[in-house]
Structures are given as structure tokens and as C-alpha cells.
Amino acid sequence: MTKNIFIIGAGRSTPSLIKYLVDCSIEENFKLKIGDKDFSFLPSELSKHDRVKTIFFDVCDVSQRELEIEKTDLVISMLPAHLHLKVAKDCVKFQKPMVTASYVSQEIRDLHPEAIQRGVLLLNEIGLDPGLDHMSAMKVIDEIKAKGGVVKGFKSFCGGLVAPESDTNPWKYKFTWNPRNVVLAGQGVAKFVEEGEYKYISYHQLFKRTLSLRVLDYGTFEAYANRDSLSYRTIYQLEDIPTLFRGTLRRPGYSEAWDLFVQMGLTDDSYEMNVTGMTYNTFFTSFLNLEDRSIKECLKADFGTSDQVIEKIEWLGIFEDNNVELTQASPAQVLQNLLEEKWNLEIDDKDMIVMQHQFTYELQGEHHELHSSLVFIGVDQIQTAMAITVGLPLAIAAKLILKGQITAVGVHVPVTKEMYQPILAELESLGIRFIEEDILKV
């Protein structure tokens, strides 16, 4: 019997998702329908496959949305997060499972009782981060508990970076996901717990307080704290854990340079400037009090900026008279506009996903430390590491749901063995594999 899958959204992360489902479509008897307004990221060989149909789709068109969801067997929503609720409500109404990589919103969480009543699974956070992080962490946590161990500390780090062979600029960074999210990252207050004490880092201190770590044979990385580590105590059933920290990975030196932008106010998105006719030089200096000093002299005197940071800033072309070519924009939007010119992946570049979990636990009176690490390098500009590690968990979960191997109902994230064991096993067969290292035993 044919199973119909409706994929809403055809953005950067969908080619890997669609390729997987196309590759198993004959064996599993799947047919795919992809709805979007723009298919520029979808390779022609996928869009023209005889088991794939593409349609112009407007998620805000209620009649079209209900029609397509009612006649499918499963929905994969690749929409921006704020649009998932429209789809989720219809999936519950028409009793169709939904899979998405986005964080669970409170509005979707509120659908849990009705979804259970109607026997519908709304599986969220089944991408990379969130998703692969949940599954790989829960695997280790469950194994430690099964041995009788008690988890005392959990630190988790993830970053989308460039592969070593494509690391060609002084920032050691290029955009591998939404540029706007990178520019606005960290705003708010970071919250975590360390040795039983609650810790809070304001945005203006965030990039000053980084951790250093090594990951397998890929050298040293630095990490800045994510906004809310505390909520993961409930997700991972570690309510009383003394230490829990989640962070974002960059190469050393990135955070010191990014902190200058934060201190100057260049990441502020709360107001608009008139930048008509401005160059990046005049934009940058509009935030400085030069007082007959050069930009470099001002940066060193007023911000304590190092030569290494100045090198990174200069490489961006901020000291040059290149036109901004915007009219009204927030400082963050102007900065993003510049970075999109300088941090784009070149045609032959490859990206890299790096993830590491650090566990400390007690077992039979002994103290242990275990690291679980993943490094995955992309194939090309379409099959990027980011797209693959977001898309494949979604695709595998969809397949398992349609085969009846995931039977949960209600609103869920993938932290149960029923979900994470088969998904991680298949991901490992596809080259997405975590390496576990016993670091310490005393």
C-alpha cells in the first residue's frame, strides 16, 4: 500500500531529507509531495523523480493546507518555526503524524492532550540541534543509569563550522546556516548550573566567558554558553544534576573578535538607522569616538582591541569605503549584509558539524568522565553537513513512523529508546557516528 508524505518547505535542509526518502521510496512504497513557493534549493534530479511531485503551496491558505494534509499519510514541516502551529493543528484534526526539526513551542505543547486523544504523533526537535544532540545524549545517560551510575555533570557543545580544508579566513568561520541567527546569537541571558550553583551570563559578557575543549583529532575549539541550559534537566531526566551546561562551538579567537561587535552595538536589532549613501567605514566609525585618532588607535584605547582582532576586522573590509547599499536598516542588518559577502561558502568549500557531550558520573564509588563526540564533514554545496545532519534524522523518523516502528502519540521529542535507538543505528550506518572516549577514572 502506497504511503504518501507531504513535505512543506524546500529550503537548504531539504535536499538530504528528500534524497533519503527518494532512495527508499521503491522499497517502502513512498510517494513524496513537496509544497513551497520557491524550489531553488531543490536539485532537478530530485524534483523530477517519478515518485516526487512539487506544488506551489501557501501554508496560510487554509483550504489548500487542509486539503493537502487530509489526503496525506504523514507531514514533514520544514517551515519557519512560527508557522508549525498551523500545520500541527490540522495534523491533529485530520489524525496525521507530523515531524519537524524545530523546538517545541508552548502552543504546540498545548496540543498534547488532544493529540493523545486522537492518536496522533507530533514529533519535534528531530534534526541536528535539537535532535541529534537529544538522541546521542540520552543513549549515554540511559546506559550510565542502566549500570547503576549517577550522572553528576553534563556539558554539551555543538557548532556548524567549515571543514579544515575550507578554513581560509582569519575568522575561521563561514555561514553554514541562517546568517541572521548567527548575528543575533546569544542575545538575552545565558543560564546554567555549575557545581550546584546557578550561573547567569548577560549578553555583554557572553563572548568574554568561553570554555576551551578539544574534539577528537580536530584540534581546539571554544564555546560560549547557550541561552537556557536549565530546561534540559527535565528533557534528559536529570532534575538534580549539579552541573549542566550547553554551548555553541567556534574556533579559538572568534569570540574575542565578535565581542567587539557586541560592545560597539553592531549586533543591535532594536532600531533602524538611515544608512543611505553610507560606506562600511562610515557605518563602523559612527559607533566610535575617534577624537582625531585612527580607527585602530581608537579600538585599542577604548576597547582594548588586540592586533589579532583588528586583523579580523580589517579582513572584512570595514576600514574600506565599500558602499553599504541599504537605506533603512538596524545595525545588525548592516553587519549581516557585510558578513554575507565575506563569510559565504565558496563553490568548492565543505562545511563541518562538530558535537561533543561531556559526562561525569559516579559508579560503585568511582568517578568517571566520558566524552561522546561527532565530527561530520559535508559533501558539497547541496549535501552540506548541516543539511545532512538535519535532514536524515527527520527522514528516518518519518520512515519508522510509517512502518509502525515508532508508535508514540502526543507531542514528543526523541528521547525515548523507541525513537533514538533505531535512528542512531541507521545514522551510524550512513557515516554519522559518535566516538565515545573514557577520559578519566579515579
Sequence and secondary structure as in RCSB ss.txt:
>XXXX:A:sequence
MTKNIFIIGAGRSTPSLIKYLVDCSIEENFKLKIGDKDFSFLPSELSKHDRVKTIFFDVCDVSQRELEIEKTDLV
ISMLPAHLHLKVAKDCVKFQKPMVTASYVSQEIRDLHPEAIQRGVLLLNEIGLDPGLDHMSAMKVIDEIKAKGGV
VKGFKSFCGGLVAPESDTNPWKYKFTWNPRNVVLAGQGVAKFVEEGEYKYISYHQLFKRTLSLRVLDYGTFEAYA
NRDSLSYRTIYQLEDIPTLFRGTLRRPGYSEAWDLFVQMGLTDDSYEMNVTGMTYNTFFTSFLNLEDRSIKECLK
ADFGTSDQVIEKIEWLGIFEDNNVELTQASPAQVLQNLLEEKWNLEIDDKDMIVMQHQFTYELQGEHHELHSSLV
FIGVDQIQTAMAITVGLPLAIAAKLILKGQITAVGVHVPVTKEMYQPILAELESLGIRFIEEDILKV
>XXXX:A:secstr
  EEEEEE  STTHHHHHHHHHHTHHHHTEEEEEEES  TTS HHHHTSTTEEEEE  TT HHHHHHHHHT SEE
EE S GGGHHHHHHHHHHTT  EEESS   HHHHTTHHHHHHTT EEE   BTTTBHHHHHHHHHHHHHHHTT E
EEEEEEEEEEEE GGG  STT     S HHHHHHTT SEEEEEETTEEEEEEHHHHTTS EEEE TTS EEEEEE
 SB TTHHHHTT TT SEEEEEEEE TTHHHHHHHHHHHTTT  SS EE TT BHHHHHHTTS  TT  HHHHHH
HHH   HHHHHHHHHTTTTS  B   SEE HHHHHHHHHHHHS   TT  EEEEEEEEEEEEETTEEEEEEEEEE
EE  SSSS HHHHHHHHHHHHHHHHHHTTS    EEE S SHHHHHHHHHHHHHTT   EEEEEEE 
